[in-house]
Every structure is written in structure tokens, then in C-alpha cells.
Amino acid sequence: MTTSQCKDAVWLCSQEAYHIYAPCMYKPALDKYRSEMQSFLTNPDIFIFVYREEDEPFGILVLMVTDTAAAQIEGIAVSTAHRNKGAGSILLREAIRQMDLGKVCAETDDDAVGFYRRFGFEVNGKLKHYTGGNVMRYSCVWEKDRNNMKA
């Protein structure tokens, strides 16, 4: 298994990559995904990591650098067959190591908040009001000094 930074625009805009990443998108659609990925690829503050086993991609992590040693998770997803087996944690842990990050932030929902808690993020929930109704959103912060990279 490997986790490495990916700049392959052809693959990142492919249907294969879309099927991995779509579950972390709001109302996913292939055209919307491709547009978002093109935007990521042209932003110098965005780093995209791909998790592979035996050269087959199973996970994608998109990080935006926000400070010297800090980043915001823009999206993280693992293919359905590889969920709940540690692939997401490996992907995130390796990106933190490779980028030498001391702090990582994320915002998430009920579906993924458990992942962040298990990894060691401090989680704070807040009810947000949207046109379609109220939704619980979670602000998640991981800090190296607090966690000693235990994740």
C-alpha cells in the first residue's frame, strides 16, 4: 500500500476517480466533480493524495494548506469496498507525515464524524440552518502536539 501526492489530471478527472471521491461531495455529479477537480489542480495551495494497494487506487484526500504547517481537509473518500478497514486513516496519516503538518482541520456531518473522532480530532458540533432544514455540522481539529501523532 502506498499514499502519494497525485498531479495526474487525466486520472483525477476520470470516472474511476469520481466514483471514489463522489461520496464526500454534496449532490455529486460527474461534471461538477470534474470542474471541482480542475479547480483543485490549478490551486497551488491544494495537495491531492491517493491511496493505492497493488497499484490500484482506493482513496483520495484533498488538502488545502492554510498556514506553514496547517491544512484544511477539502474532501476525503475511500472506495466502498475498502471503507472501515483503516484506508482513510492511513491516507490521512501519510499525508500529515509527508507534508509535516502540525494541524489539520475539517468540517463534516453525522456520516463521517466518527472517523475524525477515532483519528484523534477534537470535535465540536453546531446546528446549521439551511433552506431545506437544520443540519448538524461538526468542526474537527487535529493537532500534532496534542495527539503525539498517535493516530
MIDOSE-1310 file (N, C-alpha, C; in nm, 2 decimals, decimal comma, always signed):
residues 151
mtts	+0,08/-0,12/+0,00/+0,00/+0,00/+0,00/+0,09/+0,12/+0,00; +0,04/+0,22/-0,07/+0,12/+0,35/-0,08/+0,02/+0,47/-0,08; +0,07/+0,57/-0,03/+0,00/+0,70/-0,03/+0,09/+0,80/-0,09; +0,05/+0,87/-0,20/+0,14/+0,96/-0,26/+0,06/+1,08/-0,32
qckd	+0,13/+1,19/-0,33/+0,07/+1,30/-0,39/+0,04/+1,27/-0,54; -0,07/+1,32/-0,59/-0,11/+1,29/-0,73/-0,14/+1,42/-0,80; -0,08/+1,44/-0,92/-0,10/+1,55/-1,00/-0,15/+1,51/-1,14; -0,18/+1,38/-1,16/-0,23/+1,33/-1,28/-0,37/+1,38/-1,31
avwl	-0,38/+1,49/-1,39/-0,51/+1,55/-1,42/-0,60/+1,46/-1,49; -0,55/+1,38/-1,58/-0,63/+1,29/-1,66/-0,70/+1,18/-1,57; -0,62/+1,12/-1,48/-0,68/+1,02/-1,39/-0,77/+1,09/-1,29; -0,73/+1,20/-1,23/-0,81/+1,27/-1,13/-0,94/+1,32/-1,18
csqe	-0,95/+1,34/-1,31/-1,08/+1,38/-1,38/-1,15/+1,27/-1,44; -1,11/+1,14/-1,41/-1,17/+1,03/-1,47/-1,29/+0,98/-1,39; -1,37/+0,89/-1,46/-1,48/+0,83/-1,39/-1,44/+0,75/-1,27; -1,33/+0,68/-1,29/-1,27/+0,60/-1,18/-1,25/+0,68/-1,05
ayhi	-1,18/+0,79/-1,07/-1,15/+0,88/-0,95/-1,28/+0,94/-0,90; -1,37/+0,98/-0,99/-1,50/+1,03/-0,95/-1,58/+0,93/-0,86; -1,58/+0,80/-0,90/-1,65/+0,70/-0,82/-1,59/+0,69/-0,68; -1,46/+0,71/-0,66/-1,40/+0,71/-0,53/-1,44/+0,83/-0,45
yapc	-1,43/+0,95/-0,51/-1,45/+1,07/-0,44/-1,59/+1,12/-0,42; -1,68/+1,08/-0,51/-1,82/+1,13/-0,51/-1,89/+1,12/-0,37; -1,87/+1,01/-0,29/-1,94/+1,01/-0,16/-1,92/+1,12/-0,07; -1,80/+1,20/-0,09/-1,78/+1,31/+0,00/-1,83/+1,44/-0,05
mykp	-1,90/+1,44/-0,17/-1,95/+1,56/-0,23/-2,10/+1,58/-0,20; -2,14/+1,70/-0,19/-2,28/+1,73/-0,18/-2,34/+1,73/-0,32; -2,44/+1,65/-0,34/-2,51/+1,63/-0,47/-2,41/+1,60/-0,58; -2,34/+1,49/-0,57/-2,23/+1,46/-0,67/-2,29/+1,44/-0,81
aldk	-2,21/+1,49/-0,91/-2,24/+1,47/-1,05/-2,10/+1,47/-1,12; -2,08/+1,40/-1,22/-1,95/+1,38/-1,29/-1,90/+1,52/-1,33; -1,98/+1,60/-1,40/-1,94/+1,73/-1,45/-1,90/+1,82/-1,33; -1,98/+1,82/-1,23/-1,95/+1,90/-1,11/-1,81/+1,86/-1,05
yrse	-1,79/+1,73/-1,04/-1,67/+1,67/-0,99/-1,55/+1,72/-1,07; -1,56/+1,70/-1,20/-1,45/+1,74/-1,29/-1,42/+1,89/-1,28; -1,52/+1,97/-1,27/-1,50/+2,11/-1,25/-1,42/+2,14/-1,12; -1,47/+2,08/-1,01/-1,41/+2,10/-0,88/-1,26/+2,05/-0,88
mqsf	-1,24/+1,93/-0,95/-1,10/+1,88/-0,95/-1,01/+1,97/-1,03; -1,06/+2,02/-1,15/-0,98/+2,11/-1,22/-0,94/+2,24/-1,14; -1,03/+2,28/-1,06/-1,01/+2,40/-0,97/-0,90/+2,36/-0,87; -0,91/+2,24/-0,81/-0,81/+2,20/-0,72/-0,67/+2,19/-0,79
ltnp	-0,67/+2,13/-0,91/-0,54/+2,11/-0,97/-0,47/+2,25/-1,01; -0,54/+2,35/-1,02/-0,48/+2,48/-1,06/-0,45/+2,57/-0,94; -0,49/+2,52/-0,82/-0,47/+2,60/-0,70/-0,34/+2,55/-0,63; -0,24/+2,64/-0,62/-0,11/+2,60/-0,56/-0,11/+2,56/-0,41
difi	-0,22/+2,60/-0,35/-0,24/+2,56/-0,20/-0,31/+2,43/-0,18; -0,35/+2,36/-0,29/-0,42/+2,23/-0,28/-0,32/+2,12/-0,31; -0,33/+2,02/-0,23/-0,25/+1,89/-0,24/-0,34/+1,78/-0,24; -0,33/+1,69/-0,34/-0,42/+1,58/-0,36/-0,33/+1,45/-0,34
fvyr	-0,38/+1,36/-0,25/-0,31/+1,24/-0,22/-0,40/+1,12/-0,26; -0,34/+1,02/-0,31/-0,41/+0,90/-0,35/-0,35/+0,78/-0,27; -0,44/+0,70/-0,22/-0,41/+0,57/-0,15/-0,42/+0,46/-0,25; -0,32/+0,38/-0,26/-0,32/+0,26/-0,35/-0,28/+0,13/-0,28
eede	-0,34/+0,03/-0,33/-0,29/-0,11/-0,29/-0,27/-0,18/-0,42; -0,15/-0,24/-0,43/-0,11/-0,31/-0,55/-0,14/-0,23/-0,68; -0,10/-0,10/-0,67/-0,12/+0,00/-0,78/-0,26/+0,03/-0,81; -0,36/-0,02/-0,74/-0,50/+0,02/-0,76/-0,54/+0,12/-0,66
pfgi	-0,59/+0,24/-0,71/-0,64/+0,35/-0,62/-0,77/+0,31/-0,55; -0,77/+0,35/-0,42/-0,88/+0,32/-0,34/-0,93/+0,44/-0,25; -0,84/+0,54/-0,25/-0,88/+0,66/-0,16/-0,82/+0,79/-0,22; -0,89/+0,90/-0,19/-0,85/+1,03/-0,24/-0,86/+1,13/-0,12
lvlm	-0,76/+1,21/-0,10/-0,76/+1,31/+0,01/-0,72/+1,44/-0,06; -0,80/+1,54/-0,04/-0,77/+1,68/-0,09/-0,75/+1,77/+0,03; -0,63/+1,83/+0,04/-0,59/+1,92/+0,15/-0,56/+2,06/+0,09; -0,61/+2,16/+0,16/-0,57/+2,29/+0,13/-0,48/+2,35/+0,24
vtdt	-0,36/+2,39/+0,21/-0,26/+2,44/+0,30/-0,32/+2,58/+0,35; -0,33/+2,60/+0,48/-0,38/+2,72/+0,53/-0,28/+2,80/+0,61; -0,17/+2,74/+0,64/-0,06/+2,80/+0,71/+0,07/+2,72/+0,69; +0,18/+2,76/+0,75/+0,30/+2,69/+0,73/+0,29/+2,54/+0,75
aaaq	+0,23/+2,50/+0,86/+0,22/+2,35/+0,90/+0,08/+2,31/+0,92; -0,02/+2,38/+0,86/-0,16/+2,35/+0,88/-0,23/+2,33/+0,75; -0,34/+2,25/+0,75/-0,42/+2,23/+0,63/-0,56/+2,20/+0,67; -0,65/+2,23/+0,57/-0,79/+2,20/+0,58/-0,83/+2,09/+0,49
iegi	-0,90/+1,99/+0,54/-0,94/+1,88/+0,45/-1,06/+1,93/+0,37; -1,04/+1,93/+0,24/-1,15/+1,97/+0,14/-1,23/+1,85/+0,11; -1,18/+1,73/+0,12/-1,25/+1,61/+0,09/-1,16/+1,49/+0,11; -1,22/+1,39/+0,17/-1,16/+1,26/+0,18/-1,26/+1,15/+0,16
avst	-1,22/+1,05/+0,08/-1,31/+0,94/+0,05/-1,23/+0,82/+0,02; -1,29/+0,71/+0,05/-1,24/+0,57/+0,02/-1,34/+0,49/-0,05; -1,30/+0,41/-0,15/-1,40/+0,33/-0,22/-1,48/+0,24/-0,12; -1,60/+0,22/-0,16/-1,70/+0,14/-0,07/-1,64/+0,01/-0,02
ahrn	-1,57/-0,06/-0,11/-1,52/-0,19/-0,07/-1,40/-0,18/+0,03; -1,34/-0,07/+0,05/-1,23/-0,05/+0,14/-1,26/+0,03/+0,26; -1,38/+0,07/+0,28/-1,42/+0,15/+0,40/-1,41/+0,06/+0,52; -1,39/+0,13/+0,64/-1,39/+0,07/+0,77/-1,28/-0,04/+0,78
kgag	-1,17/-0,02/+0,70/-1,05/-0,11/+0,71/-0,93/-0,03/+0,74; -0,94/+0,09/+0,77/-0,82/+0,17/+0,80/-0,76/+0,25/+0,69; -0,81/+0,24/+0,57/-0,75/+0,31/+0,45/-0,76/+0,46/+0,47; -0,87/+0,51/+0,52/-0,88/+0,66/+0,53/-0,78/+0,71/+0,63
sill	-0,76/+0,64/+0,74/-0,66/+0,68/+0,84/-0,52/+0,67/+0,79; -0,49/+0,56/+0,71/-0,36/+0,55/+0,65/-0,33/+0,67/+0,56; -0,43/+0,70/+0,47/-0,42/+0,81/+0,38/-0,40/+0,94/+0,45; -0,47/+0,97/+0,55/-0,46/+1,10/+0,62/-0,32/+1,10/+0,70
reai	-0,29/+0,99/+0,77/-0,16/+0,99/+0,85/-0,04/+1,01/+0,76; -0,04/+0,94/+0,64/+0,07/+0,96/+0,55/+0,08/+1,10/+0,49; -0,03/+1,16/+0,46/-0,03/+1,30/+0,41/+0,02/+1,39/+0,52; -0,02/+1,37/+0,64/+0,03/+1,45/+0,75/+0,18/+1,44/+0,76
rqmd	+0,23/+1,31/+0,75/+0,37/+1,29/+0,77/+0,45/+1,35/+0,65; +0,40/+1,33/+0,53/+0,47/+1,38/+0,41/+0,48/+1,53/+0,40; +0,37/+1,59/+0,45/+0,36/+1,74/+0,45/+0,41/+1,80/+0,58; +0,45/+1,72/+0,68/+0,49/+1,76/+0,81/+0,40/+1,86/+0,87
lgkv	+0,27/+1,82/+0,87/+0,16/+1,91/+0,93/+0,16/+1,90/+1,08; +0,13/+2,01/+1,14/+0,11/+2,01/+1,28/-0,04/+2,03/+1,32; -0,12/+2,07/+1,22/-0,26/+2,09/+1,25/-0,34/+2,06/+1,12; -0,45/+1,99/+1,14/-0,54/+1,96/+1,03/-0,68/+1,99/+1,08
caet	-0,76/+2,06/+1,00/-0,90/+2,10/+1,03/-0,99/+2,04/+0,92; -1,12/+2,01/+0,96/-1,22/+1,96/+0,87/-1,35/+2,00/+0,92; -1,45/+2,00/+0,83/-1,59/+2,02/+0,87/-1,66/+1,90/+0,81; -1,75/+1,84/+0,89/-1,81/+1,72/+0,84/-1,96/+1,71/+0,90
ddda	-2,02/+1,59/+0,87/-2,16/+1,57/+0,91/-2,16/+1,44/+0,99; -2,28/+1,40/+1,02/-2,30/+1,28/+1,10/-2,24/+1,15/+1,04; -2,24/+1,14/+0,91/-2,19/+1,03/+0,84/-2,04/+1,00/+0,87; -1,96/+1,11/+0,88/-1,81/+1,09/+0,89/-1,75/+1,13/+1,02
vgfy	-1,83/+1,19/+1,12/-1,77/+1,24/+1,24/-1,70/+1,13/+1,32; -1,75/+1,01/+1,31/-1,68/+0,90/+1,39/-1,54/+0,88/+1,34; -1,52/+0,89/+1,21/-1,38/+0,87/+1,15/-1,29/+0,97/+1,22; -1,33/+1,10/+1,22/-1,25/+1,21/+1,28/-1,22/+1,18/+1,43
rrfg	-1,33/+1,14/+1,50/-1,31/+1,11/+1,65/-1,21/+1,00/+1,67; -1,22/+0,89/+1,59/-1,13/+0,78/+1,60/-0,99/+0,82/+1,57; -0,97/+0,91/+1,48/-0,83/+0,95/+1,44/-0,77/+1,04/+1,55; -0,85/+1,10/+1,63/-0,80/+1,19/+1,74/-0,83/+1,33/+1,72
fevn	-0,92/+1,37/+1,63/-0,96/+1,51/+1,61/-1,05/+1,55/+1,73; -1,04/+1,67/+1,77/-1,13/+1,73/+1,87/-1,25/+1,77/+1,79; -1,37/+1,74/+1,83/-1,49/+1,76/+1,75/-1,59/+1,84/+1,83; -1,64/+1,95/+1,76/-1,74/+2,03/+1,82/-1,86/+2,04/+1,72
gklk	-1,98/+2,01/+1,76/-2,10/+2,01/+1,68/-2,17/+2,14/+1,69; -2,23/+2,18/+1,58/-2,31/+2,30/+1,57/-2,43/+2,28/+1,47; -2,55/+2,32/+1,52/-2,66/+2,31/+1,43/-2,66/+2,42/+1,33; -2,66/+2,39/+1,20/-2,66/+2,50/+1,10/-2,80/+2,50/+1,03
hytg	-2,84/+2,62/+1,00/-2,98/+2,64/+0,94/-2,96/+2,66/+0,79; -3,03/+2,57/+0,71/-3,03/+2,58/+0,57/-3,17/+2,59/+0,52; -3,19/+2,63/+0,40/-3,33/+2,65/+0,34/-3,41/+2,52/+0,36; -3,35/+2,41/+0,33/-3,42/+2,28/+0,34/-3,43/+2,22/+0,48
gnvm	-3,38/+2,29/+0,58/-3,39/+2,24/+0,72/-3,26/+2,26/+0,80; -3,26/+2,21/+0,92/-3,14/+2,22/+1,00/-3,06/+2,10/+0,99; -2,93/+2,12/+0,99/-2,83/+2,01/+0,98/-2,72/+2,02/+1,09; -2,68/+1,91/+1,15/-2,57/+1,92/+1,24/-2,44/+1,91/+1,16
rysc	-2,35/+2,00/+1,19/-2,22/+2,01/+1,12/-2,12/+2,00/+1,24; -2,00/+1,94/+1,21/-1,90/+1,93/+1,31/-1,77/+1,99/+1,26; -1,72/+2,07/+1,35/-1,58/+2,13/+1,33/-1,48/+2,04/+1,39; -1,39/+1,99/+1,32/-1,29/+1,89/+1,37/-1,15/+1,95/+1,36
vwek	-1,07/+1,94/+1,46/-0,93/+1,99/+1,46/-0,84/+1,88/+1,52; -0,74/+1,85/+1,45/-0,63/+1,76/+1,49/-0,50/+1,84/+1,51; -0,44/+1,82/+1,62/-0,31/+1,89/+1,64/-0,20/+1,79/+1,68; -0,09/+1,80/+1,62/+0,02/+1,70/+1,64/+0,07/+1,70/+1,79
drnn	+0,09/+1,82/+1,84/+0,14/+1,82/+1,98/+0,04/+1,76/+2,08; -0,09/+1,78/+2,05/-0,19/+1,72/+2,14/-0,20/+1,57/+2,13; -0,18/+1,52/+2,01/-0,20/+1,38/+1,98/-0,07/+1,30/+1,97; +0,04/+1,37/+1,97/+0,17/+1,30/+1,95/+0,17/+1,20/+1,84
mka	+0,09/+1,23/+1,73/+0,09/+1,15/+1,61/+0,04/+1,01/+1,64; -0,04/+0,99/+1,74/-0,09/+0,86/+1,78/-0,18/+0,79/+1,68; -0,24/+0,87/+1,60/-0,34/+0,82/+1,50/-0,28/+0,72/+1,40
